[in-house]
Amino acid sequence: MAVPKRKTSKSKRDMRKSQNMKKAAPGVSICPQCHEPKLPHRVCPNCNYYDGKNVLEA
């Protein structure tokens, strides 16, 4: 059975795990009603529209 000769240093361990820590920025779309940036597939926080319909009462 393969056994490591030396303990993996914190630097090597963290360099290996750092690839999993990278997060992509969320995609941002433009609201067709008020032209403000919003997250896709969500109600616009500015005008409360989703799919061309007023979802929340202002």
Summary of the structure (lengths in Angstrom):
residues: 58
radius of gyration: 22.9
end to end distance: 66.6
largest distance: 66.6
contacts: 90
relative contact order: 0.13
helix: 21%
strand: 14%
